[in-house]
Amino acid sequence: MNAVERVARDNAPAERGGPQLRTLLLTDLVDSTALVERLGDTAAAELFRAHDRLVLGLQQHWRGRLIDRSDGMLLLFERPIDGLGFALDYTRGLLELGGPHNVELKARAGLHVGEVLTWRNSDDAVRVGAKPVEVEGLAKPMAGRLMTTALPGQILISAVAEPLAHRAARELGERGQHLLWKSHGRWRFKGVPEAQQIFEVGEPGVAPLRTPPNTNKAWRDIPLWRRPAALATEVALLAVIAVGGWFIARPQPAIAFNERDWVVLADLRNLTDQPLLDDSLEQAFRISLEQSRHVNVLSDLKTRDTLARMQRAPDTELDRAIASEIAIRDGARAVILPTVAEVGGRVRVSAEVIDPNSQTTVYAEYADGKGAVSALASIDEVTGALREKLGEALEAVEQDSAPLPEVTTENLDALRAYALGEKMYAEAEWNKAAQYFKEAVELDPDFALAYMGILRINVSHGQISEARENLAEALERKNRLRPRDQMYLDAWAVEFGVEDGNVLPRWRMLSELYPDYYAGHVNYAWTAFFQGYLDEALTSARIATAKQNAHADHAHNQVGRILLASGDFPGALESFRKINGGRDANRNHVATLAAMRRFTEAEVALSRLSREELTNSFELIAINVDQGRWQKATSAAKEASSLAEPRDPLLADLFMVIDLAIRTLQYGRDVPATEYLRTVDAALDGVDSRTPYLGDRVYIAMAAAYLGQRAGHHAPAHRALPKLIPLVEASGDPRARQMLEIVRAGQLRLEGRADTAVSNLQTLVDGHELFQVHVALRDALVEAGEYQAALLENDWLAEHRGLAYGEMAGGFVLQAVNVADTTLAGLNSAETLKRISDNKNASLKSEAFIENWPAATLPDHLRRRFRATLPASKQ
């Protein structure tokens, strides 16, 4: 431009262009005057120069045009996402600027998109103080109203700008995926004729996410029925229910949580340069949230299972989108997204509650602290606030919660090791998990949860002595556990005999107080089933089949086993088909097929089971006995006993007694009393009141004495009872007590006091009794001459093949005997009918018996008994 053109331009009136659509951002630095008074002129000048450098850099980065500035700024942008990017960086930059000066810098910001008129002032006007560019139009006061309405640190955005910025948020990279978007409803602004919808947008831990207060220039557009005059009338009309006023005034969460709803904990976003915080703080969030009785955190194991169904790798990052999909698939109400960041020189821990359907942030909480050591206290503060909003009353939060350092550890290295142990546990890497848990207790010897982690692994491996030691360590630190974990530990203490009592009420209490803690339901179902409470066991096991349970397959197996014992064979098979899509057989499936006498199918399923897993030998032995294959049954028992000897003394004793049981069935009274005496002594060797699984130990010994009684020997039980009685009492095991009564009744019967034996055994018949109670009662009834009652007992035995296979008292030590007794019931009925001269029915029973055990396979003593039941012409 030459001199003539420049002079002409300067002397010409300012030209106005046509209306242009632009993004306007208005900001205001909060309490800037007070800041100068606090810092002094020199320090304040230094701070404002740094502020100007920040603004210049952001202006260049986001392609903004600075129109006006004083304590605040007016900027124009081509696109809303550029204005939003500037506002976000400016908000965070202010916090970082204030850190070194120990002040908190915050600004209000309003973002709007609308038509504006712009013109350039003349150079002469600019030289005397005018702005280079003027901006006017209705968009400008709208942005101004948004800015003045905003709280300190808050970015308010109009309904015009919000969808444009929201759609383009992905251009901000990873940060854009985690922005918080919140509607604050419709507002009225002075000078603006129509009500306007306004939104807030910001970063987790930075944005206030609170509704601004009403002012004389901006107020919420409230429906008529909610305005003060109308409310006064309504309050008068509803005075009778004023007690509900607290609930009306209490701020409600945008997601209405019901008690026991589920949440998905997303992976922690660590925006600091301290990788130690990654696993440590994520685990701390989980532990703190799990203290809630109102919501449940989806387990790592279940999350991995859902990722597999999504055809994603198990280590897929659980960001907002992935965690939301998991929540939708598993019926979780919300996603909780934790973040740790450095803001203004402080460590900020925040958590967003996200609606998985829209992936929008419903609300967020944050807390600041100095240094990494403050993180646990900040998590306590954040999760406490979250839990209150998730539906728990403040009093309940305070009552049920303990500070994280008290329930975990103050050592972040120990917490990280524990978190890695839990991760390995979720991946079924048991040995690695144990190593990490052990590392955690080495770093912090008072880390009670880590001892419990080792305990879980040792129990699952059957390493009882080691588990007992872990239990002792955890019990010493019981006060460092959450209430739920304390109850879990107490139940195991009874299970291990460290504390007296019946463990069933302990597991019941845990499952009732924490109905979505599946470990409580599974253990309660197991114990209730063991003690013969099949209905209660079934109810609890079915609860544990919920899709949120990572071990739902195990619960389906439990349901199937209970249905087997109840005699519901189709229901049992249906439950087993739900395990791993029905692709895997298991020993309970085998037992169900055998109980239905579908032996060919049972043996095919059995052939697919590992022979290395010794517990599969129970069904192998029982099926052979059930078909009268005595040699195969004996060989299987001896092989299992020899394999168990170096692995597990308890299992070795169990198979030793099973071997004796087969010989008793096969040879009857030909087995000498010394065999039973020797077996009882071996089973009781080294057993005292402190022996782990004492109930099983004494049950096995009593089973050997009982087998002796069935062979007609009085001496084994006579010698063992004085030692067995106090051990049974010490065990507190209800099944062991029942077995003791069976043995006592056997002694009475052998002593000729069958009437007393009948009377004592009948008191045990309450629907929860052992299978062998009915066998012992039948034998006593026959001796007492009560033949009709004995026949009824035989009918009961023949009809309860499911219980014969499924009953697990004493570690299945009498399973093969139970199974044999369902068939022998026919022979016993034939003998009893013969006694009362009902030869016709005796013959029918004999024929039914021989269909199951062909005469050619019968042992000599059974063949003699069978022939005695036949008519004289057939003998």
BELKA-V880987 format. One record per residue. N is the residue number from 1. RES is the residue in three letters. SS is DSSP state (@ for helix, = for strand, . for the rest). PHI is phi in whole degrees, 0 to 359 (none if undefined). PSI is psi in whole degrees, -180 to 180 (999 if undefined). Layout:
BEGIN
N,RES,SS,PHI,PSI  N,RES,SS,PHI,PSI
END
This chain:
BEGIN
1,MET,.,none,130  2,ASN,.,273,177  3,ALA,@,296,-38  4,VAL,@,296,-44  5,GLU,@,296,-39  6,ARG,@,295,-44  7,VAL,@,297,-43  8,ALA,@,298,-42  9,ARG,@,296,-45  10,ASP,@,295,-31  11,ASN,@,269,-7  12,ALA,.,278,151  13,PRO,.,296,152  14,ALA,.,297,133  15,GLU,.,268,136  16,ARG,=,259,129  17,GLY,.,280,175  18,GLY,.,286,168  19,PRO,.,301,139  20,GLN,=,232,142  21,LEU,=,276,119  22,ARG,=,221,159  23,THR,=,265,126  24,LEU,=,250,134  25,LEU,=,236,120  26,LEU,=,248,130  27,THR,=,232,158  28,ASP,=,216,123  29,LEU,=,285,123  30,VAL,.,286,132  31,ASP,.,54,45  32,SER,@,292,-35  33,THR,@,294,-45  34,ALA,@,297,-28  35,LEU,@,293,-41  36,VAL,@,296,-43  37,GLU,@,297,-34  38,ARG,@,284,-44  39,LEU,@,272,-26  40,GLY,.,92,160  41,ASP,@,298,-44  42,THR,@,293,-51  43,ALA,@,295,-38  44,ALA,@,293,-40  45,ALA,@,298,-42  46,GLU,@,299,-41  47,LEU,@,294,-42  48,PHE,@,290,-31  49,ARG,@,295,-41  50,ALA,@,297,-37  51,HIS,@,298,-43  52,ASP,@,296,-38  53,ARG,@,295,-40  54,LEU,@,300,-48  55,VAL,@,297,-42  56,LEU,@,298,-45  57,GLY,@,297,-43  58,LEU,@,292,-36  59,GLN,@,298,-42  60,GLN,@,291,-41  61,HIS,@,294,-41  62,TRP,.,259,10  63,ARG,.,59,46  64,GLY,.,262,155  65,ARG,=,244,114  66,LEU,=,281,118  67,ILE,=,264,-41  68,ASP,=,207,151  69,ARG,=,203,148  70,SER,.,207,-110  71,ASP,.,287,-21  72,GLY,=,234,-173  73,MET,=,218,150  74,LEU,=,240,122  75,LEU,=,233,148  76,LEU,=,249,142  77,PHE,=,225,153  78,GLU,.,289,-36  79,ARG,.,230,148  80,PRO,@,299,-36  81,ILE,@,294,-30  82,ASP,@,291,-42  83,GLY,@,296,-39  84,LEU,@,293,-43  85,GLY,@,301,-42  86,PHE,@,299,-48  87,ALA,@,299,-42  88,LEU,@,296,-47  89,ASP,@,294,-36  90,TYR,@,294,-43  91,THR,@,298,-47  92,ARG,@,292,-39  93,GLY,@,298,-38  94,LEU,@,299,-42  95,LEU,@,299,-40  96,GLU,@,288,-34  97,LEU,@,296,-39  98,GLY,@,286,-22  99,GLY,@,306,-56  100,PRO,.,299,-25  101,HIS,.,265,2  102,ASN,.,58,38  103,VAL,.,231,157  104,GLU,.,254,108  105,LEU,.,268,127  106,LYS,.,220,153  107,ALA,=,227,151  108,ARG,=,270,148  109,ALA,=,217,139  110,GLY,=,232,131  111,LEU,=,236,129  112,HIS,=,214,155  113,VAL,=,240,128  114,GLY,=,189,178  115,GLU,=,278,136  116,VAL,=,225,157  117,LEU,=,254,132  118,THR,=,234,143  119,TRP,=,211,157  120,ARG,=,261,129  121,ASN,.,285,157  122,SER,.,292,159  123,ASP,@,299,-37  124,ASP,@,297,-40  125,ALA,@,293,-38  126,VAL,@,293,-37  127,ARG,@,294,-26  128,VAL,.,261,12  129,GLY,.,118,-3  130,ALA,.,285,157  131,LYS,.,287,148  132,PRO,.,299,-38  133,VAL,=,231,138  134,GLU,=,253,145  135,VAL,=,230,130  136,GLU,=,220,167  137,GLY,.,134,162  138,LEU,@,297,-22  139,ALA,@,295,-31  140,LYS,@,292,-51  141,PRO,@,296,-29  142,MET,@,296,-46  143,ALA,@,297,-37  144,GLY,@,295,-42  145,ARG,@,296,-41  146,LEU,@,300,-44  147,MET,@,294,-46  148,THR,@,291,-26  149,THR,@,285,-29  150,ALA,.,296,148  151,LEU,.,283,162  152,PRO,.,305,130  153,GLY,.,83,6  154,GLN,.,256,139  155,ILE,=,249,113  156,LEU,=,258,143  157,ILE,=,223,140  158,SER,=,284,166  159,ALA,@,292,-21  160,VAL,@,285,-44  161,ALA,@,282,-29  162,GLU,@,300,-52  163,PRO,@,295,-33  164,LEU,@,293,-43  165,ALA,@,288,-38  166,HIS,@,297,-43  167,ARG,@,295,-31  168,ALA,.,266,5  169,ALA,@,300,-27  170,ARG,@,299,-21  171,GLU,@,292,-15  172,LEU,@,277,3  173,GLY,.,78,-150  174,GLU,@,299,-36  175,ARG,@,300,-36  176,GLY,@,295,-27  177,GLN,@,288,-20  178,HIS,.,247,11  179,LEU,.,295,152  180,LEU,=,261,127  181,TRP,=,239,124  182,LYS,=,219,133  183,SER,=,273,137  184,HIS,=,250,17  185,GLY,=,82,-167  186,ARG,=,266,139  187,TRP,=,231,152  188,ARG,=,253,132  189,PHE,=,243,139  190,LYS,.,298,128  191,GLY,.,89,-7  192,VAL,.,248,117  193,PRO,.,294,-35  194,GLU,.,258,148  195,ALA,.,294,145  196,GLN,=,237,137  197,GLN,=,278,130  198,ILE,=,238,152  199,PHE,=,231,159  200,GLU,=,242,142  201,VAL,=,223,142  202,GLY,=,184,-178  203,GLU,.,262,150  204,PRO,.,299,136  205,GLY,.,83,-7  206,VAL,.,244,-48  207,ALA,.,290,136  208,PRO,.,295,-37  209,LEU,.,53,44  210,ARG,.,232,148  211,THR,.,289,128  212,PRO,.,294,157  213,PRO,.,283,156  214,ASN,.,290,145  215,THR,.,227,178  216,ASN,.,286,-9  217,LYS,.,250,-12  218,ALA,=,208,129  219,TRP,=,210,153  220,ARG,=,291,140  221,ASP,.,276,91  222,ILE,.,267,137  223,PRO,.,303,156  224,LEU,@,307,-42  225,TRP,@,290,-12  226,ARG,@,253,5  227,ARG,.,281,159  228,PRO,@,308,-46  229,ALA,@,296,-44  230,ALA,@,293,-38  231,LEU,@,296,-36  232,ALA,@,299,-42  233,THR,@,295,-43  234,GLU,@,296,-41  235,VAL,@,297,-39  236,ALA,@,297,-41  237,LEU,@,290,-30  238,LEU,.,257,20  239,ALA,@,301,-28  240,VAL,@,294,-18  241,ILE,@,244,34  242,ALA,@,298,-22  243,VAL,@,299,-21  244,GLY,@,276,2  245,GLY,@,301,-35  246,TRP,@,298,-39  247,PHE,@,290,-30  248,ILE,@,290,-43  249,ALA,@,283,-26  250,ARG,.,293,127  251,PRO,.,296,128  252,GLN,.,261,145  253,PRO,.,292,151  254,ALA,.,292,-24  255,ILE,.,257,119  256,ALA,.,278,102  257,PHE,.,278,139  258,ASN,.,264,158  259,GLU,.,298,136  260,ARG,.,76,18  261,ASP,=,293,164  262,TRP,=,251,147  263,VAL,=,230,153  264,VAL,=,255,127  265,LEU,=,268,112  266,ALA,.,287,167  267,ASP,.,295,141  268,LEU,.,292,132  269,ARG,=,268,113  270,ASN,=,260,104  271,LEU,.,263,11  272,THR,.,265,180  273,ASP,.,259,26  274,GLN,.,243,90  275,PRO,.,298,-20  276,LEU,.,304,-29  277,LEU,@,283,-16  278,ASP,@,307,-73  279,ASP,@,288,-34  280,SER,@,299,-52  281,LEU,@,286,-32  282,GLU,@,298,-42  283,GLN,@,294,-37  284,ALA,@,296,-41  285,PHE,@,302,-46  286,ARG,@,298,-47  287,ILE,@,299,-43  288,SER,@,292,-42  289,LEU,@,293,-32  290,GLU,.,289,-8  291,GLN,.,286,-13  292,SER,.,288,139  293,ARG,.,263,5  294,HIS,.,257,-35  295,VAL,=,232,160  296,ASN,=,239,142  297,VAL,=,264,125  298,LEU,.,300,132  299,SER,.,288,159  300,ASP,@,300,-41  301,LEU,@,298,-44  302,LYS,@,292,-37  303,THR,@,299,-43  304,ARG,@,295,-39  305,ASP,@,298,-42  306,THR,@,291,-39  307,LEU,@,300,-38  308,ALA,@,297,-41  309,ARG,@,292,-25  310,MET,.,276,1  311,GLN,.,59,44  312,ARG,.,239,156  313,ALA,.,294,149  314,PRO,.,295,-20  315,ASP,.,261,17  316,THR,.,302,135  317,GLU,.,293,131  318,LEU,.,272,80  319,ASP,.,275,-171  320,ARG,@,304,-46  321,ALA,@,289,-47  322,ILE,@,294,-45  323,ALA,@,298,-36  324,SER,@,293,-40  325,GLU,@,295,-41  326,ILE,@,299,-43  327,ALA,@,300,-43  328,ILE,@,294,-44  329,ARG,@,296,-37  330,ASP,@,258,9  331,GLY,.,72,26  332,ALA,.,279,145  333,ARG,.,282,-31  334,ALA,=,207,165  335,VAL,=,247,138  336,ILE,=,248,121  337,LEU,=,249,105  338,PRO,=,272,150  339,THR,=,219,143  340,VAL,=,233,132  341,ALA,=,213,162  342,GLU,=,260,118  343,VAL,=,231,116  344,GLY,.,60,35  345,GLY,.,80,5  346,ARG,=,242,156  347,VAL,=,269,118  348,ARG,=,253,124  349,VAL,=,254,126  350,SER,=,224,162  351,ALA,=,214,132  352,GLU,=,256,142  353,VAL,=,259,119  354,ILE,=,246,135  355,ASP,=,283,115  356,PRO,.,294,-24  357,ASN,.,287,-38  358,SER,.,253,-12  359,GLN,.,61,22  360,THR,=,264,152  361,THR,=,280,125  362,VAL,=,276,-46  363,TYR,=,198,168  364,ALA,=,215,157  365,GLU,=,227,150  366,TYR,=,211,161  367,ALA,=,212,144  368,ASP,=,251,153  369,GLY,=,204,170  370,LYS,.,262,115  371,GLY,.,78,168  372,ALA,@,298,-29  373,VAL,@,294,-17  374,SER,@,277,-8  375,ALA,@,297,-41  376,LEU,@,295,-42  377,ALA,@,296,-38  378,SER,@,294,-40  379,ILE,@,298,-42  380,ASP,@,304,-46  381,GLU,@,294,-44  382,VAL,@,293,-50  383,THR,@,292,-32  384,GLY,@,298,-44  385,ALA,@,294,-40  386,LEU,@,298,-46  387,ARG,@,298,-35  388,GLU,@,295,-42  389,LYS,@,286,-25  390,LEU,.,285,-2  391,GLY,.,127,-4  392,GLU,.,267,140  393,ALA,.,292,151  394,LEU,@,302,-39  395,GLU,@,297,-38  396,ALA,@,293,-38  397,VAL,@,299,-45  398,GLU,@,292,-36  399,GLN,@,287,-40  400,ASP,@,272,-11  401,SER,.,258,149  402,ALA,.,230,146  403,PRO,.,305,142  404,LEU,@,307,-44  405,PRO,@,300,-25  406,GLU,@,281,-36  407,VAL,@,268,-13  408,THR,.,235,-104  409,THR,.,200,151  410,GLU,.,273,-9  411,ASN,.,272,108  412,LEU,@,294,-29  413,ASP,@,294,-41  414,ALA,@,294,-40  415,LEU,@,294,-37  416,ARG,@,295,-44  417,ALA,@,299,-42  418,TYR,@,297,-42  419,ALA,@,298,-41  420,LEU,@,292,-34  421,GLY,@,297,-43  422,GLU,@,296,-37  423,LYS,@,296,-45  424,MET,@,294,-36  425,TYR,@,298,-41  426,ALA,@,295,-27  427,GLU,.,267,9  428,ALA,.,62,25  429,GLU,.,267,77  430,TRP,@,298,-44  431,ASN,@,294,-43  432,LYS,@,295,-40  433,ALA,@,299,-44  434,ALA,@,299,-40  435,GLN,@,297,-43  436,TYR,@,292,-41  437,PHE,@,298,-41  438,LYS,@,294,-37  439,GLU,@,298,-39  440,ALA,@,298,-42  441,VAL,@,284,-23  442,GLU,@,290,-38  443,LEU,@,287,-33  444,ASP,.,219,96  445,PRO,.,298,-12  446,ASP,.,257,17  447,PHE,.,279,89  448,ALA,@,297,-39  449,LEU,@,297,-33  450,ALA,@,292,-39  451,TYR,@,299,-38  452,MET,@,292,-33  453,GLY,@,298,-44  454,ILE,@,294,-39  455,LEU,@,303,-47  456,ARG,@,302,-42  457,ILE,@,293,-44  458,ASN,@,293,-38  459,VAL,@,296,-43  460,SER,@,295,-26  461,HIS,.,269,-2  462,GLY,.,73,18  463,GLN,.,271,81  464,ILE,@,291,-44  465,SER,@,299,-45  466,GLU,@,295,-42  467,ALA,@,298,-37  468,ARG,@,297,-39  469,GLU,@,294,-42  470,ASN,@,298,-40  471,LEU,@,300,-44  472,ALA,@,298,-42  473,GLU,@,296,-43  474,ALA,@,292,-39  475,LEU,@,297,-34  476,GLU,@,296,-24  477,ARG,.,244,28  478,LYS,@,303,-35  479,ASN,@,291,-9  480,ARG,@,265,10  481,LEU,.,254,154  482,ARG,.,294,157  483,PRO,@,307,-41  484,ARG,@,297,-44  485,ASP,@,289,-30  486,GLN,@,297,-43  487,MET,@,294,-39  488,TYR,@,300,-43  489,LEU,@,293,-41  490,ASP,@,300,-40  491,ALA,@,296,-42  492,TRP,@,293,-32  493,ALA,@,298,-39  494,VAL,@,289,-41  495,GLU,@,303,-40  496,PHE,.,275,-2  497,GLY,.,80,9  498,VAL,.,290,-34  499,GLU,.,240,149  500,ASP,.,282,159  501,GLY,.,121,178  502,ASN,.,267,127  503,VAL,@,286,-22  504,LEU,@,303,-47  505,PRO,@,298,-29  506,ARG,@,293,-47  507,TRP,@,293,-36  508,ARG,@,298,-45  509,MET,@,298,-42  510,LEU,@,298,-44  511,SER,@,290,-29  512,GLU,@,282,-40  513,LEU,@,285,-31  514,TYR,.,233,74  515,PRO,.,294,-14  516,ASP,.,251,15  517,TYR,.,267,99  518,TYR,@,291,-25  519,ALA,@,300,-36  520,GLY,@,294,-44  521,HIS,@,293,-43  522,VAL,@,297,-46  523,ASN,@,291,-36  524,TYR,@,294,-44  525,ALA,@,298,-43  526,TRP,@,300,-49  527,THR,@,291,-42  528,ALA,@,297,-41  529,PHE,@,297,-44  530,PHE,@,301,-38  531,GLN,.,271,5  532,GLY,.,91,7  533,TYR,.,269,77  534,LEU,@,291,-40  535,ASP,@,296,-46  536,GLU,@,296,-42  537,ALA,@,299,-42  538,LEU,@,295,-43  539,THR,@,300,-47  540,SER,@,291,-40  541,ALA,@,296,-38  542,ARG,@,293,-35  543,ILE,@,300,-39  544,ALA,.,286,-5  545,THR,.,276,5  546,ALA,.,305,147  547,LYS,.,294,-20  548,GLN,.,285,-14  549,ASN,.,280,120  550,ALA,.,296,-25  551,HIS,.,254,36  552,ALA,@,299,-32  553,ASP,@,300,-41  554,HIS,@,297,-39  555,ALA,@,293,-39  556,HIS,@,298,-37  557,ASN,@,296,-41  558,GLN,@,298,-45  559,VAL,@,301,-45  560,GLY,@,298,-41  561,ARG,@,295,-41  562,ILE,@,294,-42  563,LEU,@,295,-36  564,LEU,@,302,-51  565,ALA,@,296,-28  566,SER,@,278,-10  567,GLY,.,90,7  568,ASP,.,268,80  569,PHE,@,293,-44  570,PRO,@,300,-42  571,GLY,@,297,-39  572,ALA,@,297,-46  573,LEU,@,297,-37  574,GLU,@,297,-40  575,SER,@,295,-42  576,PHE,@,294,-30  577,ARG,@,291,-19  578,LYS,.,278,-7  579,ILE,@,276,118  580,ASN,@,51,41  581,GLY,@,67,19  582,GLY,@,76,11  583,ARG,.,277,-22  584,ASP,.,249,132  585,ALA,.,275,158  586,ASN,.,216,172  587,ARG,@,296,-29  588,ASN,@,288,-35  589,HIS,@,298,-44  590,VAL,@,301,-46  591,ALA,@,297,-38  592,THR,@,296,-45  593,LEU,@,298,-40  594,ALA,@,293,-40  595,ALA,@,299,-28  596,MET,.,275,2  597,ARG,.,62,29  598,ARG,.,265,69  599,PHE,@,291,-35  600,THR,@,297,-47  601,GLU,@,296,-40  602,ALA,@,299,-42  603,GLU,@,288,-32  604,VAL,@,295,-46  605,ALA,@,296,-39  606,LEU,@,295,-35  607,SER,@,294,-20  608,ARG,.,273,-6  609,LEU,.,272,152  610,SER,.,286,131  611,ARG,.,285,-16  612,GLU,.,290,-26  613,GLU,.,276,104  614,LEU,.,296,-27  615,THR,.,295,-21  616,ASN,@,293,-17  617,SER,@,292,-24  618,PHE,@,302,-50  619,GLU,@,289,-35  620,LEU,@,301,-45  621,ILE,@,293,-48  622,ALA,@,296,-39  623,ILE,@,294,-39  624,ASN,@,294,-41  625,VAL,@,298,-42  626,ASP,@,298,-25  627,GLN,.,255,8  628,GLY,.,73,25  629,ARG,.,264,79  630,TRP,@,292,-42  631,GLN,@,293,-40  632,LYS,@,295,-39  633,ALA,@,296,-44  634,THR,@,297,-44  635,SER,@,298,-43  636,ALA,@,296,-40  637,ALA,@,294,-43  638,LYS,@,292,-39  639,GLU,@,295,-45  640,ALA,@,297,-39  641,SER,@,297,-42  642,SER,@,291,-36  643,LEU,@,288,-32  644,ALA,@,283,-27  645,GLU,@,309,-52  646,PRO,.,280,-14  647,ARG,.,267,-49  648,ASP,.,210,107  649,PRO,@,302,-37  650,LEU,@,296,-45  651,LEU,@,294,-36  652,ALA,@,297,-43  653,ASP,@,296,-38  654,LEU,@,298,-48  655,PHE,@,291,-27  656,MET,@,298,-43  657,VAL,@,288,-36  658,ILE,@,298,-41  659,ASP,@,300,-43  660,LEU,@,296,-36  661,ALA,@,297,-42  662,ILE,@,295,-41  663,ARG,@,295,-35  664,THR,@,295,-44  665,LEU,@,296,-36  666,GLN,@,279,-38  667,TYR,@,245,-11  668,GLY,@,60,-129  669,ARG,@,289,-5  670,ASP,@,283,-13  671,VAL,.,281,122  672,PRO,.,290,155  673,ALA,@,299,-30  674,THR,@,299,-31  675,GLU,@,297,-42  676,TYR,@,288,-40  677,LEU,@,300,-46  678,ARG,@,297,-41  679,THR,@,291,-41  680,VAL,@,299,-45  681,ASP,@,298,-41  682,ALA,@,294,-39  683,ALA,@,292,-30  684,LEU,@,265,-3  685,ASP,.,298,122  686,GLY,.,78,3  687,VAL,.,272,130  688,ASP,.,220,-174  689,SER,.,294,-15  690,ARG,.,261,2  691,THR,.,293,131  692,PRO,.,300,147  693,TYR,.,52,48  694,LEU,@,300,-38  695,GLY,@,302,-44  696,ASP,@,295,-39  697,ARG,@,300,-50  698,VAL,@,287,-30  699,TYR,@,297,-44  700,ILE,@,298,-43  701,ALA,@,296,-42  702,MET,@,293,-33  703,ALA,@,299,-40  704,ALA,@,295,-42  705,ALA,@,295,-39  706,TYR,@,295,-40  707,LEU,@,299,-38  708,GLY,@,299,-40  709,GLN,@,296,-39  710,ARG,@,297,-27  711,ALA,.,271,5  712,GLY,.,89,14  713,HIS,.,257,127  714,HIS,.,271,-31  715,ALA,@,295,-44  716,PRO,@,302,-48  717,ALA,@,291,-38  718,HIS,@,302,-42  719,ARG,@,283,-31  720,ALA,@,273,-29  721,LEU,@,304,-42  722,PRO,@,302,-33  723,LYS,@,276,-34  724,LEU,@,290,-39  725,ILE,@,302,-52  726,PRO,@,294,-32  727,LEU,@,291,-38  728,VAL,@,297,-44  729,GLU,@,297,-41  730,ALA,@,295,-33  731,SER,@,289,-30  732,GLY,.,65,16  733,ASP,.,272,115  734,PRO,@,299,-35  735,ARG,@,290,-38  736,ALA,@,296,-37  737,ARG,@,295,-40  738,GLN,@,296,-42  739,MET,@,296,-35  740,LEU,@,298,-41  741,GLU,@,293,-34  742,ILE,@,296,-45  743,VAL,@,295,-43  744,ARG,@,299,-42  745,ALA,@,295,-35  746,GLY,@,297,-40  747,GLN,@,296,-43  748,LEU,@,299,-42  749,ARG,@,297,-44  750,LEU,@,292,-23  751,GLU,.,273,2  752,GLY,.,87,15  753,ARG,.,249,56  754,ALA,@,296,-35  755,ASP,@,299,-44  756,THR,@,295,-39  757,ALA,@,299,-43  758,VAL,@,299,-47  759,SER,@,300,-44  760,ASN,@,293,-41  761,LEU,@,290,-34  762,GLN,@,296,-26  763,THR,.,292,-19  764,LEU,.,275,-16  765,VAL,.,279,97  766,ASP,.,225,14  767,GLY,.,93,-10  768,HIS,.,241,13  769,GLU,.,282,162  770,LEU,.,293,152  771,PHE,@,303,-42  772,GLN,@,288,-13  773,VAL,@,302,-41  774,HIS,@,287,-31  775,VAL,@,293,-49  776,ALA,@,297,-39  777,LEU,@,294,-42  778,ARG,@,301,-46  779,ASP,@,296,-40  780,ALA,@,292,-38  781,LEU,@,296,-41  782,VAL,@,298,-46  783,GLU,@,297,-33  784,ALA,.,276,-3  785,GLY,.,80,13  786,GLU,.,266,76  787,TYR,@,288,-39  788,GLN,@,297,-42  789,ALA,@,295,-37  790,ALA,@,296,-39  791,LEU,@,297,-39  792,LEU,@,297,-39  793,GLU,@,295,-39  794,ASN,@,297,-40  795,ASP,@,298,-42  796,TRP,@,300,-45  797,LEU,@,297,-43  798,ALA,@,294,-29  799,GLU,@,274,-10  800,HIS,.,247,50  801,ARG,@,293,-32  802,GLY,@,298,-45  803,LEU,@,294,-37  804,ALA,@,302,-42  805,TYR,@,281,-37  806,GLY,@,271,-22  807,GLU,.,298,131  808,MET,.,245,15  809,ALA,@,301,138  810,GLY,@,66,26  811,GLY,@,68,34  812,PHE,@,67,23  813,VAL,.,296,-29  814,LEU,.,251,18  815,GLN,@,301,-49  816,ALA,@,297,-37  817,VAL,@,293,-42  818,ASN,@,303,-49  819,VAL,@,299,-44  820,ALA,@,299,-37  821,ASP,@,292,-24  822,THR,@,293,-31  823,THR,@,274,-41  824,LEU,@,297,-20  825,ALA,@,301,-34  826,GLY,@,294,-43  827,LEU,@,294,-42  828,ASN,@,296,-38  829,SER,@,296,-42  830,ALA,@,299,-41  831,GLU,@,295,-41  832,THR,@,292,-42  833,LEU,@,296,-36  834,LYS,@,298,-38  835,ARG,@,297,-35  836,ILE,.,262,17  837,SER,.,66,25  838,ASP,.,265,72  839,ASN,@,294,-34  840,LYS,@,298,-52  841,ASN,@,291,-31  842,ALA,@,299,-41  843,SER,@,294,-40  844,LEU,@,297,-42  845,LYS,@,295,-38  846,SER,@,297,-43  847,GLU,@,295,-40  848,ALA,@,295,-40  849,PHE,@,298,-45  850,ILE,@,287,-18  851,GLU,@,292,-32  852,ASN,@,274,-37  853,TRP,.,237,96  854,PRO,.,306,145  855,ALA,@,304,-34  856,ALA,@,294,-24  857,THR,@,264,-6  858,LEU,.,290,138  859,PRO,.,298,160  860,ASP,@,304,-45  861,HIS,@,292,-33  862,LEU,@,284,-34  863,ARG,@,296,-41  864,ARG,@,297,-42  865,ARG,@,295,-41  866,PHE,@,298,-47  867,ARG,@,297,-32  868,ALA,@,292,-19  869,THR,.,273,-11  870,LEU,.,278,159  871,PRO,.,300,154  872,ALA,.,303,-32  873,SER,.,291,-22  874,LYS,.,258,-7  875,GLN,.,285,999
END
